[in-house]
Amino acid sequence: MLRALLAAGAGAGAGAVGLELLHRHRDWGATPQEAAAVLPGDELVPDPAVRTTLGVTVRAPAAGVWAWLVQMGQDRGGMYSYDWLENAVGLDIHTTGEVREEWQHLTVGDRVVVVPEGWGPLPDGYSFRVARVEPPRVLVLRQAPPEHPWNGVWSFHVADAGEGRCRLLARSRTEASASAVVRLAGRVLEPVTLVMTRRMLHGIRQHAEDRAGAASAGAASR
């Protein structure tokens, strides 16, 4: 009995340490200046309890990155993250390997679906509303009560970095909820969201760089 309690305590302790380490790395890949910068969409949640900024450098122009970013969505181009993990829980997400014209247009009020309708724990599905879209620089997605349990924004920003490169940032800002259950859920989900978003940025980078490289090779062969 004592051994089982010690093992359970050790497991809980390791989990707590993992959560805290990920909590401290909420600005993965972003410079201090990027993490501190005021970005479009921040004004929608002016006093967040949780704020993260993730970033990657992409060896492709902003328009090339935007072409993949604007396609995101469970029912569109996928999430560019760990499809195998998302599909292991039945989300039916399949990242595309091509830029498709029918997915290149988002307008304010459109929905970006991340969980399809009919999924067990969330039978109504889960989606973000497009709050702001400025191709090829800014995409701001919104979640707010009563449609969602959280009041927050998830925004993406593409900035030139010179020499045919750009920076791709993902920012999340969420207010503290009055519900203890929702606050706990947010804390538990935070490391999962960080890891999946980081992989998403790297997935977009890979697609954008591969396409830019193929275009350059094609131009050189002419």
PyMOL commands that set and color helices and strands:
alter all, ss='L'
color gray80, all
select helices_A, chain A and resi 2-24+32-36+42-44+62-69+83-88+101-103+180-220
alter helices_A, ss='H'
color red, helices_A
select strands_A, chain A and resi 50-58+111-115+126-134+138-143+152-162+165-174
alter strands_A, ss='S'
color yellow, strands_A
deselect
rebuild
show_as cartoon
